[in-house]
């Protein structure tokens, strides 16, 4: 359910007392970690944590993919996720027989796109990392997906993402707002990335946001936007171009479909939508409704369009997919102000110069 929907905002405000209780719980937990009463484990190897302070999509998966594309040819990379909404428990390493139900949609997406990368899931990451290194002893770099609140592991490098449209400085604790951690926890980050920015973000606004986030001396800040690639058929991988002659049925079970809806509004002749909760597990009834809605579209050039994350959860209907124009639209991040190389240099320097758990990066 989208709690940011206008009709639900009053309901969220009624839950304000619960958000105060939640805030207190988060504050106590962080104090226990800060004081050392709760332990954080470190590992003598490059561990990069990627996370956010809020629930919902801030663009963690595209950043993980960016790092894999950039460094997997030089280093043996691994990704460790929690495997959110999977049907299994405990540690699991992805293989050719693995399904999204077993490891979650995002880890499955990583494994399908980067089969040479070790992809594992585990709720208890302090235990999962040694198991991953046992299974893949040549691993040189580990990326922790969605790790910022899970302080049982202390990454050597912490990357914190915040959505341009919902900066953590303007948010409030769950359930009234979207924060699942204190805004002040941002000080633990080495790198801040403001995601989903307008491609034409001005220098003035960039500086205003930098000031608002109160970026510290040891921190680096970057701004990124979303860039969509050519849609490809979910099974046959053939690419296509969406233009004014195309009508699309959008199938989306992601936290924030607004950027994709804007893309279709700008590029297609018309689009229709069936939206689900984030990480929705598609049922046979869902699939029947999708086909029914698609068949009702009378345009000659029509497609079903979905995200890469949703696609791995639709693969269970493979036999039907062979007969329908179901296309997947890839997404990637684009660094603004020409700063992709500076970001990549920070990551490369961290990996190359990693010495111990207390190392910090200080690259101009």
WOMO-V347367 format. One line per field, one symbol per residue. burial: # if it has 9 or more other C-alpha atoms within 8 Angstrom, else .. A space follows every 50 residues. Layout:
BEGIN
burial = ???
END
This chain:
BEGIN
burial = .......##..#..##.###.##..##....##....#.#.##.###### ####...###.#######..##..##########.#....#.##...#.# ###########.....#######.##.##.###.....###########. ##############..##..#############.##..#########... .....#...#....#...#.######...#####.......#.#.##### ####.........##.#####..#.##.#.......#..#..##...... .#############......#...############..##..##.#..## #..#.##...#...
END
